[in-house]
Amino acid sequence: MTLRAVLFDVDGTLADTEALGHRPAYNRAFRELGLQFRWGPKLYRRLLKQPGGRERLKYYFESERPPLGEHQAEAEANMDAWVSRVHELKSRHFKRYMRHGRVPLRAGIARIMREAREAGVQLAIVTNASRKTLHPVLRYSMGPELAAEIAVIASGEEVRNKKPAPDLYRLAMQRLGVAPEDCVVLEDSEMGLEAAAAAGLAAVVTVNSDTQAQDFSEAALVVSSLGEPGAPTRVIHGQLGELPWVTLETLRGICDTRPLAVIQPQRAPLLQHAQAA
């Protein structure tokens, strides 16, 4: 087996977008609408089990039934339209946070991407988020030079089922022209790991404050971050290698030694426009 592609999740993997961008943006939107509730870290970790931003909002409004004040009648008349209104406002605040540099890339991401491209390894982004939501991450966190190295993007509105379904990873592999045994995935969540495993892909998990307590027993390697020279990572599960940070050679080793049993046949995904994440 030869490593031909590295597939990156976005939120929580490329950058701590949930803690530094999305959750504050939701709360800013709630405040701007005159709503009295806020999403704290504990509640938000629970809401992250929903596979996208609109799904998250709709689940919260319908299951928790928070007081909506002057907006109550609007929400009851058309919940989907109300959710879209809140999500659009949240997205504007998220883009502003990104533009102001509040959500940098996580340690090691830019380094791994450059190592991969120099070695001729393709890069893909695989995310439940929509292209519209992804754009600020590409523009402000990654920057145009690094973003130009991404060969393929598979985003949430392109498939029938978002993660934890494997559809997005199968779509990315189809576009890259690679098989599961040619790839390694970088994820941060149990939901993402489940999607990767269902697509027959080996995964490295970089945990964060929202996901560190989740079950990553199926991952080939679990670390606190990819790490950098001078800023080593902490290994939670698996073997890292000689250096105290994840390198392209680490990913090649995972690709070369993965059990054949985890390789599953790749099936073409069923494409269908879905709600934005």
C-alpha positions as CSV (number, residue, x, y, z in Angstrom):
1,M,0.0,0.0,0.0
2,T,1.2,3.5,-0.8
3,L,-0.1,6.7,0.7
4,R,-1.7,8.7,-2.1
5,A,-4.1,11.1,-0.3
6,V,-4.7,12.7,3.1
7,L,-8.3,13.6,3.8
8,F,-8.9,16.3,6.3
9,D,-12.1,17.0,8.4
10,V,-12.5,20.7,9.1
11,D,-14.3,21.8,12.3
12,G,-12.1,20.8,15.2
13,T,-9.5,19.2,13.0
14,L,-8.1,22.0,10.8
15,A,-8.9,24.6,13.4
16,D,-10.8,24.9,16.7
17,T,-13.7,26.4,14.8
18,E,-16.3,25.1,17.2
19,A,-14.9,26.6,20.4
20,L,-13.4,29.7,18.9
21,G,-15.9,30.4,16.0
22,H,-19.2,28.6,15.8
23,R,-20.3,28.5,19.4
24,P,-19.5,32.2,20.0
25,A,-21.2,33.1,16.7
26,Y,-24.4,31.2,17.7
27,N,-24.4,33.1,21.0
28,R,-23.8,36.4,19.3
29,A,-26.8,35.7,17.0
30,F,-29.0,34.8,20.0
31,R,-28.0,38.0,21.7
32,E,-28.7,40.1,18.6
33,L,-32.2,38.6,18.3
34,G,-32.9,39.5,21.9
35,L,-33.0,35.8,23.1
36,Q,-32.1,35.2,26.7
37,F,-30.4,31.7,26.4
38,R,-26.8,30.9,25.5
39,W,-25.0,27.7,24.5
40,G,-22.4,26.8,27.1
41,P,-19.6,24.2,26.4
42,K,-21.4,21.3,28.0
43,L,-24.7,21.8,26.0
44,Y,-22.7,22.5,22.8
45,R,-20.8,19.2,23.1
46,R,-24.2,17.4,23.2
47,L,-25.5,19.5,20.3
48,L,-22.5,18.5,18.2
49,K,-23.9,15.1,17.9
50,Q,-26.2,16.6,15.3
51,P,-24.6,16.5,11.8
52,G,-24.9,20.1,10.8
53,G,-25.6,23.7,11.9
54,R,-29.2,23.9,10.8
55,E,-29.9,20.4,12.2
56,R,-28.3,21.5,15.5
57,L,-30.5,24.6,15.8
58,K,-33.7,22.7,14.8
59,Y,-33.0,19.9,17.3
60,Y,-32.4,22.5,20.1
61,F,-35.5,24.5,19.4
62,E,-37.8,21.4,19.1
63,S,-36.3,19.4,21.9
64,E,-35.4,22.0,24.5
65,R,-38.2,24.5,23.6
66,P,-36.4,27.6,24.9
67,P,-38.4,30.8,25.3
68,L,-38.3,32.7,22.0
69,G,-40.1,35.8,23.1
70,E,-41.3,38.0,20.2
71,H,-40.1,35.3,17.8
72,Q,-42.3,32.5,19.2
73,A,-45.1,32.9,16.6
74,E,-42.6,33.1,13.7
75,A,-40.9,29.9,14.8
76,E,-44.2,28.0,15.3
77,A,-45.5,29.1,11.9
78,N,-42.4,27.8,10.0
79,M,-39.6,26.2,12.0
80,D,-37.4,25.7,9.0
81,A,-37.6,29.3,7.9
82,W,-36.8,30.5,11.5
83,V,-33.9,28.1,11.7
84,S,-32.5,29.5,8.4
85,R,-32.8,33.0,9.7
86,V,-30.9,32.3,12.9
87,H,-28.3,30.2,11.0
88,E,-27.7,33.0,8.4
89,L,-27.1,35.5,11.2
90,K,-24.8,33.1,13.0
91,S,-22.9,32.6,9.7
92,R,-22.3,36.3,9.3
93,H,-20.8,36.5,12.8
94,F,-18.7,33.4,12.2
95,K,-17.2,34.9,9.0
96,R,-16.4,38.1,10.9
97,Y,-14.5,36.1,13.6
98,M,-12.6,34.3,10.9
99,R,-11.7,37.5,9.1
100,H,-10.3,39.0,12.3
101,G,-8.0,36.1,12.8
102,R,-9.7,34.6,15.8
103,V,-9.5,31.0,14.5
104,P,-6.0,29.9,13.5
105,L,-5.0,26.5,12.1
106,R,-4.2,23.9,14.7
107,A,-0.6,22.9,15.4
108,G,0.9,20.8,12.6
109,I,-1.8,21.2,10.0
110,A,0.1,23.6,7.6
111,R,3.3,21.5,8.1
112,I,1.6,18.2,7.2
113,M,-0.1,19.7,4.2
114,R,3.2,21.1,2.9
115,E,5.0,17.8,3.5
116,A,2.3,15.9,1.7
117,R,2.2,18.2,-1.4
118,E,6.0,18.2,-1.6
119,A,5.9,14.4,-1.7
120,G,3.1,14.3,-4.4
121,V,0.4,13.2,-1.9
122,Q,-3.0,14.7,-2.7
123,L,-5.0,16.7,-0.2
124,A,-8.8,16.6,0.3
125,I,-11.3,18.4,2.6
126,V,-14.2,16.3,3.8
127,T,-16.8,18.2,5.9
128,N,-20.4,18.2,6.9
129,A,-20.3,22.0,6.5
130,S,-21.5,23.7,3.4
131,R,-19.2,25.3,0.8
132,K,-20.4,28.7,2.1
133,T,-19.5,27.9,5.7
134,L,-16.1,26.4,4.6
135,H,-15.1,29.5,2.5
136,P,-14.0,31.6,5.5
137,V,-11.8,28.8,6.8
138,L,-10.1,28.4,3.5
139,R,-9.6,32.2,3.1
140,Y,-8.7,33.3,6.6
141,S,-7.4,30.3,8.5
142,M,-5.6,28.5,5.7
143,G,-4.9,31.4,3.4
144,P,-5.0,31.3,-0.4
145,E,-1.5,29.7,-0.9
146,L,-2.3,26.7,1.3
147,A,-5.9,26.5,0.2
148,A,-4.7,26.2,-3.4
149,E,-3.0,22.9,-2.5
150,I,-6.4,21.2,-1.8
151,A,-7.2,18.9,-4.7
152,V,-10.8,18.0,-3.7
153,I,-13.5,19.3,-1.5
154,A,-16.5,17.1,-0.5
155,S,-19.1,19.2,1.5
156,G,-22.3,18.5,3.3
157,E,-24.8,19.7,0.7
158,E,-23.5,17.3,-1.9
159,V,-24.6,14.0,-0.3
160,R,-27.8,12.4,0.9
161,N,-26.3,11.5,4.3
162,K,-23.7,13.5,6.2
163,K,-21.2,12.0,8.7
164,P,-21.4,9.6,10.5
165,A,-22.5,8.1,7.2
166,P,-19.6,7.3,4.9
167,D,-21.0,9.1,1.9
168,L,-18.7,12.1,2.0
169,Y,-15.6,10.1,2.3
170,R,-16.7,7.9,-0.6
171,L,-17.4,11.0,-2.6
172,A,-13.9,12.4,-1.9
173,M,-12.2,9.1,-2.9
174,Q,-14.2,8.9,-6.1
175,R,-13.1,12.4,-7.0
176,L,-9.5,11.8,-6.1
177,G,-9.4,8.5,-8.0
178,V,-8.1,6.5,-5.0
179,A,-9.1,3.5,-3.0
180,P,-9.5,3.3,0.8
181,E,-6.1,1.6,1.2
182,D,-4.4,4.6,-0.4
183,C,-5.6,7.1,2.2
184,V,-5.3,8.3,5.8
185,V,-8.0,10.5,7.3
186,L,-7.5,13.2,9.9
187,E,-10.5,13.6,12.2
188,D,-11.3,15.0,15.6
189,S,-14.6,13.4,16.6
190,E,-16.3,10.1,17.2
191,M,-18.8,11.0,14.4
192,G,-16.1,11.6,11.9
193,L,-14.2,8.5,12.9
194,E,-17.3,6.4,12.4
195,A,-17.7,7.9,8.9
196,A,-14.1,7.1,8.0
197,A,-14.3,3.6,9.4
198,A,-17.5,2.9,7.5
199,A,-15.8,4.0,4.3
200,G,-12.9,1.6,5.0
201,L,-10.4,4.3,5.9
202,A,-7.7,4.4,8.5
203,A,-7.8,7.5,10.7
204,V,-5.7,9.7,13.0
205,V,-7.7,11.6,15.6
206,T,-6.6,14.9,17.0
207,V,-8.8,15.5,20.0
208,N,-10.0,18.9,21.3
209,S,-11.9,20.1,24.3
210,D,-15.2,19.1,22.8
211,T,-14.2,15.6,21.8
212,Q,-11.5,14.4,24.2
213,A,-13.9,12.1,26.2
214,Q,-15.3,10.3,23.1
215,D,-14.6,6.8,22.0
216,F,-11.7,6.5,19.5
217,S,-10.9,2.8,19.8
218,E,-11.2,2.4,16.1
219,A,-8.5,5.0,15.3
220,A,-5.0,4.0,14.2
221,L,-3.6,6.9,16.3
222,V,-5.1,9.4,18.8
223,V,-3.1,12.5,19.7
224,S,-3.7,15.8,21.4
225,S,-2.6,17.6,18.1
226,L,-0.4,16.9,15.2
227,G,2.3,18.8,17.1
228,E,5.3,20.8,15.9
229,P,9.0,21.0,16.4
230,G,9.3,22.7,19.8
231,A,5.6,21.9,20.6
232,P,5.3,18.1,20.9
233,T,2.1,16.2,20.8
234,R,0.7,13.9,23.5
235,V,-0.1,10.3,22.4
236,I,-3.4,9.0,23.8
237,H,-3.6,5.8,21.8
238,G,-1.3,4.1,19.3
239,Q,2.4,4.6,18.3
240,L,3.8,7.8,17.0
241,G,7.3,7.0,15.8
242,E,10.7,8.6,16.5
243,L,9.7,12.2,16.6
244,P,7.3,13.7,19.1
245,W,4.9,15.0,16.5
246,V,3.0,13.5,13.6
247,T,4.8,13.5,10.3
248,L,4.1,12.4,6.8
249,E,6.1,9.3,7.6
250,T,3.8,8.6,10.5
251,L,0.8,8.7,8.1
252,R,2.7,6.5,5.5
253,G,3.4,4.0,8.3
254,I,-0.3,3.8,9.2
255,C,-1.2,3.3,5.5
256,D,1.5,0.6,5.1
257,T,0.6,-1.4,8.2
258,R,-3.2,-1.2,8.3
259,P,-5.0,-4.5,8.6
260,L,-6.6,-5.7,5.4
261,A,-9.8,-6.4,7.4
262,V,-10.6,-2.7,7.6
263,I,-10.5,-2.2,3.8
264,Q,-14.0,-2.2,2.5
265,P,-15.2,-2.0,-1.1
266,Q,-15.8,1.5,-2.2
267,R,-19.3,2.2,-3.4
268,A,-20.5,5.3,-5.3
269,P,-22.3,7.7,-3.1
270,L,-25.8,8.9,-3.7
271,L,-25.6,12.6,-4.2
272,Q,-28.4,14.9,-3.1
273,H,-28.4,18.5,-1.9
274,A,-28.7,18.7,1.8
275,Q,-29.0,21.5,4.4
276,A,-25.9,23.6,5.0
277,A,-23.9,22.9,8.1
